[in-house]
Amino acid sequence: MSNRRNFLQTTLSFGAGMIASARAFARSHAVEEHKMKMSQERPSSARKGRFTGGEIALLVDTPDVSQLHWRLDGGVKEFHLVAEPVKRRLIPGREMVVWGYNGSCPGPTIQVNQGDRVRIVFENHLPESSAVHWHGLEVPIEMDGLPYVSQKPVPPGGKFAYEFTLHQAGTFFYHSHGAMQEMMGMIGLFIIHPLKAWSPRVDHDFGIVLQEWAVLPNSNVPNTANMEFNWLTFNGKTAPDTTPLVVRHGSRVRIRMVNLGMDHHPIHLHGNTFFVTGTEAGRQPEARWGIENTVLVGVAQARDIEFEAKYLGDWMLHCHLPHHMMNGMSDLIGDRMITPMRLDEKEALRQMQTYADSIGVEHIHHAPIAPDANQVPGFPQDAFMEMGMDNAVYRPENYGLPPNWSANVMGMMALVRVVPDELYEKIMTMKARGESHPPPEEHHHEHPQG
């Protein structure tokens, strides 16, 4: 309560018109995090919108990426952002050494409210100078984060405090303004919630950062000068190690996607159509909403999509560029590279079994092939790329998926799971308990696909 009173006292100087909105915004970070967890677990009918009559906020869920904590300092929300090398598991058995923030790549998500005054204390733990640019934000030139133009570069071991007031709302992001540092992974989401709740209100709100990496064989450090990429990620993970987006049947869903890489990504959602409601410039007028099934998220762009989860099922969300729907399998097992040139069934199975043994999963035989398959030009292709690893990538959000589901889920992909209330509650309960292994009685939950 003391934080709330202090914040209201501070905002009084901005005029009586800000008081009503301040009541909705003046909350400690711990309380906001608690509300985020509760909002994910309660039925949509019991959860209200954000900004009218003291209603509860629905924060953005960024799977596999943490939220950046803040403290209230005289009415200013103060964050601490540390640039540093980070280890990131792409999939079981494949780890990268990248650069990120606060032990995470992408960096932790910043969530604030329109009208907030924020201070981000940046500390550089990299071996070279850096700075932070606030992509899409309208800030004073001194806070823009362009080295030598708006500020001096922050040297190794140095600090710089960025401070500004937020008057926009929407999906934005922060990143280094060094090109190679960007390719090493230095980006994070910056979400600004609006003064007045957007309509129609959503029940689930997710954020995803799209990235791509060139990791050469026998190396775990991305080659930032390479123009070809063999690992494609959602929130720093590649499928099947991405966390599914689990939503209630009948709910309204928003997915915010940000791209910072070298390629544009046509993101396709199976079985559903959606409206494109926002860009890196913020919420778009409803008259500009276009109904889509695939949205192009260009380099340095953000796209918000919204849809009604009308159809039960486990729906794929993925980049539709063919090379982005696979992983760089050739560098998974050192000198035992998988090659599409004259590889017979016995050799393929031996190599895939080597990988399965290294990550501790049972290798399930690939999809059937013809007895004379090697006589057909172009073989092998997909059949020998399938590598199921259900147990190695398990988390509660995967509960109830069919056996060997992970064999055909690769690259820049995640599942959007539209599930009935009973299964949703079960998954959220397992998640809240921190369960990391499938229960012994696990079986596939059947639900109709239409």
DAKASUL-V349155 format. One record per residue. N is the residue number from 0. RES is the residue in one small letter. SS is DSSP state (H for helix, E for strand, C for the rest). PSI is psi as a letter, one per 30 degrees, with the letter a starting at -180 (NA if undefined). Layout:
# DAKASUL-V349155
n->[N & N]
res->[RES & RES]
ss->[SS & SS]
psi->[PSI & PSI]
This chain:
# DAKASUL-V349155
n->[0 & 1 & 2 & 3 & 4 & 5 & 6 & 7 & 8 & 9 & 10 & 11 & 12 & 13 & 14 & 15 & 16 & 17 & 18 & 19 & 20 & 21 & 22 & 23 & 24 & 25 & 26 & 27 & 28 & 29 & 30 & 31 & 32 & 33 & 34 & 35 & 36 & 37 & 38 & 39 & 40 & 41 & 42 & 43 & 44 & 45 & 46 & 47 & 48 & 49 & 50 & 51 & 52 & 53 & 54 & 55 & 56 & 57 & 58 & 59 & 60 & 61 & 62 & 63 & 64 & 65 & 66 & 67 & 68 & 69 & 70 & 71 & 72 & 73 & 74 & 75 & 76 & 77 & 78 & 79 & 80 & 81 & 82 & 83 & 84 & 85 & 86 & 87 & 88 & 89 & 90 & 91 & 92 & 93 & 94 & 95 & 96 & 97 & 98 & 99 & 100 & 101 & 102 & 103 & 104 & 105 & 106 & 107 & 108 & 109 & 110 & 111 & 112 & 113 & 114 & 115 & 116 & 117 & 118 & 119 & 120 & 121 & 122 & 123 & 124 & 125 & 126 & 127 & 128 & 129 & 130 & 131 & 132 & 133 & 134 & 135 & 136 & 137 & 138 & 139 & 140 & 141 & 142 & 143 & 144 & 145 & 146 & 147 & 148 & 149 & 150 & 151 & 152 & 153 & 154 & 155 & 156 & 157 & 158 & 159 & 160 & 161 & 162 & 163 & 164 & 165 & 166 & 167 & 168 & 169 & 170 & 171 & 172 & 173 & 174 & 175 & 176 & 177 & 178 & 179 & 180 & 181 & 182 & 183 & 184 & 185 & 186 & 187 & 188 & 189 & 190 & 191 & 192 & 193 & 194 & 195 & 196 & 197 & 198 & 199 & 200 & 201 & 202 & 203 & 204 & 205 & 206 & 207 & 208 & 209 & 210 & 211 & 212 & 213 & 214 & 215 & 216 & 217 & 218 & 219 & 220 & 221 & 222 & 223 & 224 & 225 & 226 & 227 & 228 & 229 & 230 & 231 & 232 & 233 & 234 & 235 & 236 & 237 & 238 & 239 & 240 & 241 & 242 & 243 & 244 & 245 & 246 & 247 & 248 & 249 & 250 & 251 & 252 & 253 & 254 & 255 & 256 & 257 & 258 & 259 & 260 & 261 & 262 & 263 & 264 & 265 & 266 & 267 & 268 & 269 & 270 & 271 & 272 & 273 & 274 & 275 & 276 & 277 & 278 & 279 & 280 & 281 & 282 & 283 & 284 & 285 & 286 & 287 & 288 & 289 & 290 & 291 & 292 & 293 & 294 & 295 & 296 & 297 & 298 & 299 & 300 & 301 & 302 & 303 & 304 & 305 & 306 & 307 & 308 & 309 & 310 & 311 & 312 & 313 & 314 & 315 & 316 & 317 & 318 & 319 & 320 & 321 & 322 & 323 & 324 & 325 & 326 & 327 & 328 & 329 & 330 & 331 & 332 & 333 & 334 & 335 & 336 & 337 & 338 & 339 & 340 & 341 & 342 & 343 & 344 & 345 & 346 & 347 & 348 & 349 & 350 & 351 & 352 & 353 & 354 & 355 & 356 & 357 & 358 & 359 & 360 & 361 & 362 & 363 & 364 & 365 & 366 & 367 & 368 & 369 & 370 & 371 & 372 & 373 & 374 & 375 & 376 & 377 & 378 & 379 & 380 & 381 & 382 & 383 & 384 & 385 & 386 & 387 & 388 & 389 & 390 & 391 & 392 & 393 & 394 & 395 & 396 & 397 & 398 & 399 & 400 & 401 & 402 & 403 & 404 & 405 & 406 & 407 & 408 & 409 & 410 & 411 & 412 & 413 & 414 & 415 & 416 & 417 & 418 & 419 & 420 & 421 & 422 & 423 & 424 & 425 & 426 & 427 & 428 & 429 & 430 & 431 & 432 & 433 & 434 & 435 & 436 & 437 & 438 & 439 & 440 & 441 & 442 & 443 & 444 & 445 & 446 & 447 & 448 & 449]
res->[m & s & n & r & r & n & f & l & q & t & t & l & s & f & g & a & g & m & i & a & s & a & r & a & f & a & r & s & h & a & v & e & e & h & k & m & k & m & s & q & e & r & p & s & s & a & r & k & g & r & f & t & g & g & e & i & a & l & l & v & d & t & p & d & v & s & q & l & h & w & r & l & d & g & g & v & k & e & f & h & l & v & a & e & p & v & k & r & r & l & i & p & g & r & e & m & v & v & w & g & y & n & g & s & c & p & g & p & t & i & q & v & n & q & g & d & r & v & r & i & v & f & e & n & h & l & p & e & s & s & a & v & h & w & h & g & l & e & v & p & i & e & m & d & g & l & p & y & v & s & q & k & p & v & p & p & g & g & k & f & a & y & e & f & t & l & h & q & a & g & t & f & f & y & h & s & h & g & a & m & q & e & m & m & g & m & i & g & l & f & i & i & h & p & l & k & a & w & s & p & r & v & d & h & d & f & g & i & v & l & q & e & w & a & v & l & p & n & s & n & v & p & n & t & a & n & m & e & f & n & w & l & t & f & n & g & k & t & a & p & d & t & t & p & l & v & v & r & h & g & s & r & v & r & i & r & m & v & n & l & g & m & d & h & h & p & i & h & l & h & g & n & t & f & f & v & t & g & t & e & a & g & r & q & p & e & a & r & w & g & i & e & n & t & v & l & v & g & v & a & q & a & r & d & i & e & f & e & a & k & y & l & g & d & w & m & l & h & c & h & l & p & h & h & m & m & n & g & m & s & d & l & i & g & d & r & m & i & t & p & m & r & l & d & e & k & e & a & l & r & q & m & q & t & y & a & d & s & i & g & v & e & h & i & h & h & a & p & i & a & p & d & a & n & q & v & p & g & f & p & q & d & a & f & m & e & m & g & m & d & n & a & v & y & r & p & e & n & y & g & l & p & p & n & w & s & a & n & v & m & g & m & m & a & l & v & r & v & v & p & d & e & l & y & e & k & i & m & t & m & k & a & r & g & e & s & h & p & p & p & e & e & h & h & h & e & h & p & q & g]
ss->[C & H & H & H & H & H & H & H & H & H & H & H & H & H & C & H & H & H & H & H & H & H & H & H & H & C & C & C & H & H & H & H & H & H & H & H & H & H & H & H & H & C & C & H & H & H & C & C & C & C & C & C & C & C & C & C & C & C & C & C & E & C & C & C & C & C & E & C & C & E & E & E & E & C & C & E & E & E & E & E & E & E & E & E & E & E & E & E & E & E & E & C & C & E & E & E & E & E & E & E & E & C & C & E & C & C & E & E & E & E & E & E & E & C & C & C & E & E & E & E & E & E & E & E & C & C & C & C & C & E & C & E & E & E & E & C & C & C & C & C & H & H & H & C & C & C & E & C & C & C & E & C & C & E & C & C & C & C & E & E & E & E & E & E & E & C & C & C & C & E & E & E & E & E & E & E & C & C & H & H & H & H & H & C & C & C & E & E & E & E & E & E & E & C & C & C & C & C & C & C & C & C & C & E & E & E & E & E & E & E & E & E & E & C & C & C & C & C & C & C & E & C & C & C & C & C & C & C & C & C & E & E & E & E & C & C & E & C & E & C & C & C & C & C & E & E & E & E & C & C & C & E & E & E & E & E & E & E & E & C & C & C & C & C & E & E & E & E & E & C & C & C & C & E & E & E & E & E & E & C & C & E & E & C & C & H & H & H & C & E & E & E & C & E & E & E & E & C & C & C & C & E & E & E & E & E & E & E & C & C & C & C & E & E & E & E & E & E & E & C & C & H & H & H & H & C & C & C & H & H & H & C & C & C & C & C & C & C & C & C & C & C & C & C & H & H & H & H & H & H & H & H & H & H & H & H & H & H & H & C & C & C & C & C & C & C & C & C & C & C & C & C & H & H & H & C & C & C & C & C & C & H & H & H & C & C & C & C & C & C & H & H & H & C & C & H & H & H & C & C & C & C & C & C & H & H & H & H & C & C & E & C & E & E & E & E & E & E & E & C & H & H & H & H & H & H & H & H & H & H & H & H & C & C & C & C & C & C & C & C & C & C & C & C & C & C & C & C & C & C]
psi->[e & e & e & e & e & e & e & e & e & e & f & e & f & f & l & f & f & f & e & e & e & e & e & f & f & i & k & l & e & e & e & e & e & e & e & e & e & e & f & f & f & l & k & f & f & f & k & l & a & e & g & k & h & g & l & k & k & j & l & k & k & j & k & g & k & l & k & k & l & l & l & k & j & h & f & k & j & k & l & k & k & j & k & l & k & k & k & k & j & e & l & k & f & j & k & l & j & a & k & a & k & h & g & k & j & l & l & l & k & k & k & a & k & k & f & k & k & l & k & j & j & k & k & j & g & l & g & l & l & l & l & k & k & j & j & f & k & j & l & k & e & f & g & f & g & j & k & f & e & f & l & k & k & j & l & k & f & l & l & k & j & k & k & l & k & k & f & l & k & a & j & a & l & l & l & k & g & k & e & e & e & e & f & f & g & i & l & l & k & j & k & j & k & l & e & k & k & l & k & k & k & l & f & k & j & l & k & k & k & k & l & l & k & j & j & l & k & g & l & g & k & k & j & f & f & k & f & k & k & f & k & k & k & k & h & g & k & k & k & g & g & k & k & l & j & k & l & k & k & f & l & k & k & k & k & k & k & k & k & j & a & f & k & l & j & j & k & k & k & k & g & l & l & l & k & j & f & l & a & f & f & a & k & k & k & f & f & f & k & k & k & l & f & k & k & j & j & l & k & g & l & k & k & k & l & k & l & k & i & f & j & k & l & j & k & k & j & l & k & g & k & e & f & f & h & l & l & i & f & f & g & e & h & b & f & i & k & k & k & g & j & h & k & l & e & e & e & e & e & e & e & e & e & e & e & e & e & f & g & h & l & k & k & k & k & l & l & k & l & l & e & h & e & f & f & k & k & f & k & l & c & e & e & g & f & k & j & k & h & e & e & f & g & k & l & e & f & f & k & f & l & l & k & g & e & f & f & g & j & l & b & i & l & l & k & j & j & j & l & l & e & e & e & e & e & e & e & e & e & e & e & e & f & g & k & g & k & k & l & e & g & k & l & k & j & k & k & l & h & NA]
